[in-house]
Amino acid sequence: MAGDTTTVARPYAEAAFAVAKAEKALDAWSEALDLLAAVAADPDIAARLGNPNVPHEDMQRLLFAIADARLGKAVPQGVQNLVRLLTRNKRLPVLPELARLFDELKQAEQGLRHIVVRSAYALSDDDEAALAASLKTHFGADVELTIEADPSLIGGVEIRADDLVIDGSVRGRLQQLSNELQF
């Protein structure tokens, strides 16, 4: 399900990012989208966003009212237009994922890549620093690592940066071997 949400949200996030960048308003868009996403992620609001019996226009007005109150000003016009488009296409539930993807694009634009590293064992500070330096060279950008321990990998690491997955785990190699041996 999360993959489906990402697939739906990605084109909207990329288009929103292109507009925000052209307007030189990345920070304003990011702030507004993050706030709208937080409101949309609230369990009560999320349940209503996904309910086909609740008019989406009512939810759109509610999102704008809450966001305007918290921002102390109106949500930027471009963000309002994006939310109206999401409403028209019955895609308001993807707002939190859209905001997350927008922030990833913004970080990449600023030369920062967020990378998740899953390791079968805890990494030492030296290993983490060496891995960060290697990934910085590989991606040509500063990196922010999130390290997760996952003993099910058996050994090695799995690296995820956006849509790129580098699986250097023993479990991944065993799975690959198993796939190759099947006729």
Backbone as CSV, one residue per row, in Angstrom:
resi,resn,N_x,N_y,N_z,CA_x,CA_y,CA_z,C_x,C_y,C_z
1,MET,0.826,-1.191,0.000,0.000,0.000,0.000,0.870,1.256,0.000
2,ALA,1.929,1.262,0.813,2.802,2.435,0.859,3.449,2.685,-0.490
3,GLY,3.811,1.612,-1.178,4.394,1.757,-2.507,3.413,2.383,-3.467
4,ASP,2.120,2.003,-3.370,1.095,2.587,-4.219,0.947,4.073,-3.933
5,THR,0.974,4.441,-2.673,0.857,5.847,-2.294,2.028,6.640,-2.852
6,THR,3.222,6.081,-2.770,4.399,6.759,-3.309,4.274,6.916,-4.815
7,THR,3.801,5.885,-5.492,3.647,5.934,-6.942,2.663,7.027,-7.344
8,VAL,1.579,7.154,-6.609,0.580,8.180,-6.900,1.113,9.568,-6.548
9,ALA,1.799,9.697,-5.425,2.242,11.005,-4.935,3.433,11.574,-5.700
10,ARG,4.286,10.696,-6.228,5.530,11.165,-6.860,5.322,12.190,-7.977
11,PRO,4.437,11.963,-8.962,4.280,12.982,-10.012,3.793,14.326,-9.478
12,TYR,2.911,14.287,-8.486,2.448,15.534,-7.884,3.604,16.252,-7.180
13,ALA,4.416,15.490,-6.443,5.546,16.081,-5.726,6.554,16.688,-6.703
14,GLU,6.829,15.971,-7.787,7.794,16.480,-8.768,7.281,17.741,-9.443
15,ALA,5.993,17.758,-9.789,5.407,18.954,-10.405,5.396,20.118,-9.414
16,ALA,5.012,19.841,-8.174,4.992,20.891,-7.149,6.391,21.449,-6.930
17,PHE,7.368,20.566,-6.907,8.745,21.006,-6.704,9.193,21.910,-7.852
18,ALA,8.853,21.529,-9.079,9.237,22.340,-10.245,8.608,23.734,-10.165
19,VAL,7.351,23.815,-9.767,6.680,25.112,-9.646,7.298,25.923,-8.512
20,ALA,7.501,25.299,-7.362,8.076,26.008,-6.215,9.486,26.513,-6.530
21,LYS,10.247,25.700,-7.235,11.607,26.105,-7.604,11.567,27.285,-8.571
22,ALA,10.661,27.232,-9.550,10.532,28.332,-10.512,10.106,29.622,-9.817
23,GLU,9.280,29.491,-8.790,8.830,30.657,-8.022,9.856,31.104,-6.982
24,LYS,10.937,30.325,-6.842,11.953,30.577,-5.809,11.284,30.623,-4.424
25,ALA,10.411,29.634,-4.206,9.648,29.598,-2.959,9.672,28.203,-2.341
26,LEU,10.803,27.527,-2.432,10.897,26.164,-1.906,10.578,26.102,-0.411
27,ASP,11.109,27.048,0.351,10.893,27.016,1.801,9.422,27.246,2.156
28,ALA,8.779,28.205,1.489,7.362,28.483,1.773,6.494,27.286,1.404
29,TRP,6.769,26.679,0.262,6.012,25.496,-0.150,6.251,24.353,0.826
30,SER,7.497,24.146,1.192,7.835,23.057,2.101,7.129,23.235,3.442
31,GLU,7.155,24.443,3.970,6.497,24.720,5.249,4.997,24.434,5.152
32,ALA,4.359,24.923,4.092,2.916,24.730,3.928,2.570,23.262,3.711
33,LEU,3.335,22.576,2.868,3.065,21.160,2.616,3.284,20.316,3.868
34,ASP,4.333,20.622,4.620,4.585,19.873,5.857,3.437,20.060,6.848
35,LEU,2.932,21.275,6.962,1.822,21.542,7.865,0.552,20.841,7.383
36,LEU,0.244,20.954,6.097,-0.937,20.278,5.557,-0.820,18.767,5.713
37,ALA,0.382,18.235,5.525,0.600,16.796,5.680,0.382,16.371,7.122
38,ALA,0.853,17.175,8.069,0.661,16.845,9.482,-0.823,16.835,9.833
39,VAL,-1.557,17.792,9.296,-3.001,17.834,9.541,-3.658,16.619,8.890
40,ALA,-3.296,16.324,7.648,-3.898,15.199,6.922,-3.544,13.855,7.547
41,ALA,-2.413,13.776,8.241,-1.985,12.519,8.864,-2.671,12.274,10.210
42,ASP,-3.319,13.288,10.769,-4.050,13.098,12.017,-5.063,11.967,11.792
43,PRO,-5.135,11.006,12.706,-6.013,9.843,12.477,-7.475,10.187,12.170
44,ASP,-8.037,11.186,12.854,-9.433,11.563,12.593,-9.591,12.173,11.194
45,ILE,-8.655,13.046,10.837,-8.709,13.685,9.516,-8.435,12.647,8.430
46,ALA,-7.436,11.797,8.632,-7.083,10.782,7.631,-8.269,9.860,7.353
47,ALA,-8.996,9.503,8.392,-10.169,8.637,8.198,-11.217,9.332,7.343
48,ARG,-11.369,10.626,7.529,-12.347,11.385,6.731,-11.864,11.587,5.301
49,LEU,-10.542,11.799,5.142,-10.007,11.991,3.788,-10.232,10.749,2.925
50,GLY,-10.138,9.591,3.545,-10.307,8.345,2.809,-11.744,7.875,2.709
51,ASN,-12.674,8.613,3.316,-14.081,8.225,3.318,-14.784,8.836,2.102
52,PRO,-15.282,8.006,1.195,-15.939,8.549,0.000,-17.254,9.268,0.303
53,ASN,-17.811,9.080,1.501,-19.073,9.737,1.870,-18.877,11.156,2.390
54,VAL,-17.630,11.535,2.687,-17.345,12.889,3.149,-16.928,13.711,1.933
55,PRO,-17.638,14.803,1.657,-17.278,15.629,0.486,-15.825,16.124,0.581
56,HIS,-15.075,15.860,-0.468,-13.657,16.236,-0.467,-13.473,17.754,-0.399
57,GLU,-14.426,18.495,-0.952,-14.333,19.949,-0.891,-14.410,20.442,0.556
58,ASP,-15.243,19.758,1.372,-15.318,20.114,2.791,-13.980,19.850,3.478
59,MET,-13.345,18.741,3.134,-12.047,18.412,3.724,-10.989,19.416,3.273
60,GLN,-11.063,19.828,2.015,-10.128,20.828,1.494,-10.268,22.126,2.282
61,ARG,-11.483,22.581,2.500,-11.711,23.816,3.270,-11.193,23.668,4.700
62,LEU,-11.420,22.501,5.305,-10.935,22.246,6.661,-9.410,22.302,6.713
63,LEU,-8.745,21.658,5.744,-7.275,21.685,5.693,-6.759,23.120,5.592
64,PHE,-7.373,23.919,4.701,-6.926,25.302,4.539,-7.166,26.118,5.810
65,ALA,-8.310,25.920,6.444,-8.625,26.688,7.662,-7.615,26.389,8.767
66,ILE,-7.311,25.118,8.969,-6.346,24.742,10.016,-4.954,25.249,9.663
67,ALA,-4.538,25.054,8.423,-3.195,25.479,8.006,-3.051,26.994,8.077
68,ASP,-4.061,27.730,7.605,-3.998,29.190,7.664,-3.867,29.666,9.111
69,ALA,-4.617,29.028,10.010,-4.567,29.423,11.419,-3.188,29.146,12.018
70,ARG,-2.621,28.004,11.699,-1.312,27.654,12.274,-0.176,28.460,11.650
71,LEU,-0.290,28.758,10.353,0.752,29.549,9.690,0.651,31.029,10.061
72,GLY,-0.559,31.461,10.432,-0.772,32.877,10.719,-0.914,33.685,9.447
73,LYS,-1.052,33.003,8.336,-1.245,33.639,7.026,-1.841,32.582,6.102
74,ALA,-2.243,33.023,4.932,-2.837,32.091,3.976,-1.773,31.159,3.400
75,VAL,-2.179,29.944,3.136,-1.318,28.986,2.447,-0.992,29.596,1.074
76,PRO,0.258,29.485,0.603,0.603,30.047,-0.708,-0.365,29.580,-1.806
77,GLN,-0.649,30.468,-2.736,-1.625,30.200,-3.790,-1.292,28.933,-4.575
78,GLY,-0.034,28.735,-4.885,0.359,27.540,-5.626,0.051,26.265,-4.863
79,VAL,0.258,26.276,-3.549,-0.055,25.116,-2.712,-1.565,24.911,-2.671
80,GLN,-2.310,26.010,-2.586,-3.772,25.899,-2.630,-4.223,25.242,-3.934
81,ASN,-3.617,25.662,-5.040,-3.977,25.074,-6.339,-3.659,23.580,-6.371
82,LEU,-2.528,23.204,-5.781,-2.155,21.787,-5.721,-3.189,21.001,-4.916
83,VAL,-3.595,21.528,-3.774,-4.581,20.837,-2.937,-5.924,20.752,-3.666
84,ARG,-6.279,21.799,-4.402,-7.522,21.743,-5.195,-7.433,20.647,-6.257
85,LEU,-6.273,20.524,-6.888,-6.077,19.467,-7.884,-6.183,18.092,-7.238
86,LEU,-5.547,17.932,-6.074,-5.658,16.663,-5.345,-7.109,16.364,-4.994
87,THR,-7.842,17.401,-4.605,-9.253,17.233,-4.258,-10.049,16.788,-5.482
88,ARG,-9.855,17.477,-6.589,-10.577,17.154,-7.831,-10.285,15.720,-8.277
89,ASN,-9.041,15.265,-8.086,-8.651,13.916,-8.504,-8.837,12.874,-7.407
90,LYS,-9.464,13.291,-6.300,-9.718,12.396,-5.159,-8.419,11.761,-4.643
91,ARG,-7.391,12.601,-4.508,-6.072,12.153,-4.071,-5.608,12.826,-2.782
92,LEU,-6.497,13.453,-2.045,-6.090,14.111,-0.792,-5.377,13.178,0.180
93,PRO,-5.719,11.888,0.252,-5.010,11.020,1.204,-3.502,10.885,0.939
94,VAL,-3.021,11.234,-0.259,-1.581,11.106,-0.537,-0.797,12.328,-0.078
95,LEU,-1.459,13.313,0.500,-0.790,14.551,0.903,0.429,14.335,1.804
96,PRO,0.364,13.473,2.835,1.572,13.273,3.651,2.751,12.707,2.851
97,GLU,2.494,11.762,1.974,3.569,11.183,1.155,4.088,12.212,0.153
98,LEU,3.210,13.010,-0.406,3.604,14.066,-1.334,4.553,15.043,-0.637
99,ALA,4.212,15.441,0.577,5.073,16.367,1.332,6.433,15.741,1.622
100,ARG,6.446,14.454,1.955,7.711,13.761,2.221,8.584,13.742,0.965
101,LEU,7.988,13.422,-0.163,8.739,13.376,-1.418,9.224,14.771,-1.815
102,PHE,8.399,15.788,-1.595,8.792,17.164,-1.877,10.029,17.531,-1.064
103,ASP,10.013,17.173,0.233,11.161,17.478,1.090,12.414,16.738,0.640
104,GLU,12.259,15.502,0.159,13.413,14.767,-0.378,13.993,15.487,-1.585
105,LEU,13.125,15.951,-2.480,13.585,16.686,-3.662,14.286,17.985,-3.257
106,LYS,13.741,18.653,-2.246,14.347,19.896,-1.760,15.732,19.628,-1.183
107,GLN,15.842,18.558,-0.395,17.143,18.218,0.184,18.145,17.871,-0.907
108,ALA,17.708,17.120,-1.910,18.602,16.760,-3.015,19.050,18.015,-3.758
109,GLU,18.144,18.951,-3.943,18.468,20.213,-4.612,19.520,20.986,-3.822
110,GLN,19.444,20.871,-2.515,20.387,21.568,-1.646,21.674,20.765,-1.437
111,GLY,21.778,19.634,-2.149,22.997,18.831,-2.066,23.029,17.877,-0.895
112,LEU,21.874,17.440,-0.418,21.814,16.515,0.708,20.955,15.320,0.324
113,ARG,21.479,14.131,0.509,20.734,12.906,0.231,20.470,12.182,1.540
114,HIS,19.235,11.770,1.738,18.895,10.981,2.913,18.987,9.518,2.514
115,ILE,19.780,8.766,3.238,20.032,7.368,2.906,19.766,6.508,4.138
116,VAL,19.018,5.428,3.921,18.734,4.478,4.985,19.657,3.279,4.805
117,VAL,20.391,2.962,5.836,21.305,1.825,5.813,20.809,0.808,6.837
118,ARG,20.501,-0.374,6.344,20.110,-1.469,7.231,21.300,-2.405,7.318
119,SER,21.668,-2.712,8.531,22.837,-3.551,8.767,22.452,-4.713,9.665
120,ALA,23.113,-5.833,9.438,22.837,-7.017,10.257,23.343,-6.829,11.683
121,TYR,24.193,-5.863,11.880,24.796,-5.627,13.194,24.977,-4.119,13.381
122,ALA,25.178,-3.693,14.596,25.399,-2.279,14.873,26.729,-1.838,14.272
123,LEU,26.733,-0.687,13.642,27.955,-0.159,13.044,28.709,0.701,14.058
124,SER,30.024,0.588,14.041,30.838,1.451,14.903,30.840,2.857,14.302
125,ASP,31.257,3.828,15.082,31.339,5.201,14.589,32.289,5.295,13.403
126,ASP,33.404,4.555,13.458,34.365,4.571,12.351,33.757,3.975,11.083
127,ASP,33.035,2.844,11.234,32.380,2.230,10.075,31.333,3.166,9.482
128,GLU,30.584,3.820,10.353,29.544,4.742,9.901,30.164,5.926,9.145
129,ALA,31.262,6.465,9.667,31.937,7.593,9.015,32.515,7.170,7.664
130,ALA,33.099,5.971,7.598,33.662,5.478,6.330,32.557,5.252,5.311
131,LEU,31.450,4.702,5.750,30.314,4.470,4.856,29.755,5.799,4.355
132,ALA,29.617,6.772,5.241,29.119,8.094,4.844,30.049,8.745,3.823
133,ALA,31.358,8.640,4.031,32.319,9.212,3.086,32.226,8.517,1.733
134,SER,32.097,7.206,1.744,31.978,6.450,0.497,30.697,6.818,-0.256
135,LEU,29.583,6.924,0.474,28.315,7.272,-0.161,28.313,8.717,-0.649
136,LYS,28.999,9.593,0.066,29.109,10.988,-0.386,29.825,11.046,-1.730
137,THR,30.873,10.261,-1.873,31.602,10.197,-3.136,30.723,9.580,-4.226
138,HIS,30.038,8.507,-3.892,29.196,7.800,-4.869,28.077,8.696,-5.392
139,PHE,27.400,9.426,-4.501,26.258,10.240,-4.899,26.639,11.668,-5.260
140,GLY,27.847,12.075,-4.934,28.275,13.432,-5.250,27.510,14.483,-4.459
141,ALA,27.093,14.140,-3.266,26.331,15.060,-2.422,26.559,14.697,-0.958
142,ASP,26.299,15.654,-0.090,26.345,15.349,1.341,25.255,14.328,1.642
143,VAL,25.520,13.466,2.596,24.550,12.423,2.923,24.165,12.504,4.392
144,GLU,22.929,12.142,4.641,22.414,12.023,6.000,22.008,10.568,6.147
145,LEU,22.658,9.853,7.038,22.409,8.422,7.186,21.439,8.144,8.327
146,THR,20.558,7.204,8.071,19.732,6.614,9.116,20.145,5.156,9.167
147,ILE,20.688,4.748,10.296,21.188,3.380,10.440,20.159,2.560,11.206
148,GLU,19.797,1.417,10.635,18.847,0.506,11.275,19.499,-0.866,11.392
149,ALA,19.382,-1.471,12.543,19.890,-2.834,12.730,18.794,-3.814,12.336
150,ASP,19.158,-4.819,11.531,18.207,-5.837,11.084,18.922,-7.178,11.026
151,PRO,18.871,-7.944,12.110,19.578,-9.227,12.159,19.128,-10.211,11.071
152,SER,17.932,-10.012,10.506,17.461,-10.937,9.470,18.293,-10.839,8.188
153,LEU,19.128,-9.808,8.065,20.007,-9.690,6.896,21.148,-10.706,6.947
154,ILE,21.373,-11.311,8.077,22.407,-12.309,8.363,23.789,-11.671,8.424
155,GLY,24.143,-10.885,7.441,25.425,-10.188,7.385,25.358,-9.132,6.300
156,GLY,26.289,-8.179,6.304,26.333,-7.147,5.276,25.346,-6.023,5.532
157,VAL,25.126,-5.215,4.485,24.235,-4.062,4.603,23.324,-3.962,3.383
158,GLU,22.224,-3.255,3.583,21.307,-2.893,2.499,21.192,-1.379,2.545
159,ILE,21.402,-0.729,1.415,21.402,0.725,1.348,20.255,1.175,0.456
160,ARG,19.457,2.111,0.965,18.326,2.655,0.199,18.468,4.172,0.118
161,ALA,18.517,4.667,-1.119,18.543,6.097,-1.376,17.490,6.369,-2.444
162,ASP,16.376,6.933,-2.023,15.244,7.151,-2.916,14.817,5.809,-3.514
163,ASP,14.859,5.694,-4.847,14.430,4.462,-5.505,15.571,3.469,-5.699
164,LEU,16.779,3.860,-5.359,17.950,3.002,-5.534,18.138,2.109,-4.309
165,VAL,18.295,0.815,-4.561,18.566,-0.136,-3.481,19.852,-0.876,-3.820
166,ILE,20.798,-0.834,-2.905,22.040,-1.593,-3.044,21.996,-2.650,-1.950
167,ASP,21.816,-3.901,-2.362,21.677,-4.982,-1.394,22.967,-5.775,-1.323
168,GLY,23.753,-5.494,-0.309,24.994,-6.215,-0.072,24.865,-7.150,1.122
169,SER,23.627,-7.562,1.404,23.411,-8.432,2.558,23.570,-9.890,2.168
170,VAL,23.871,-10.720,3.135,23.969,-12.163,2.905,22.598,-12.698,2.504
171,ARG,21.553,-12.223,3.184,20.205,-12.669,2.838,19.886,-12.350,1.377
172,GLY,20.257,-11.150,0.918,20.025,-10.757,-0.476,20.786,-11.634,-1.447
173,ARG,22.022,-11.960,-1.102,22.822,-12.829,-1.974,22.265,-14.247,-2.019
174,LEU,21.793,-14.744,-0.873,21.180,-16.070,-0.844,19.888,-16.086,-1.673
175,GLN,19.115,-15.021,-1.601,17.882,-14.925,-2.387,18.215,-14.894,-3.877
176,GLN,19.245,-14.152,-4.235,19.658,-14.078,-5.638,20.117,-15.452,-6.128
177,LEU,20.890,-16.138,-5.323,21.353,-17.488,-5.672,20.161,-18.422,-5.840
178,SER,19.218,-18.348,-4.937,18.013,-19.175,-5.018,17.245,-18.909,-6.308
179,ASN,17.121,-17.638,-6.667,16.425,-17.288,-7.914,17.154,-17.829,-9.142
180,GLU,18.474,-17.779,-9.111,19.267,-18.260,-10.252,19.211,-19.772,-10.386
181,LEU,19.067,-20.475,-9.275,19.055,-21.942,-9.311,17.699,-22.505,-9.733
182,GLN,16.659,-21.687,-9.664,15.343,-22.165,-10.085,15.277,-22.203,-11.598
183,PHE,14.717,-23.259,-12.115,14.649,-23.418,-13.568,13.375,-22.877,-14.110
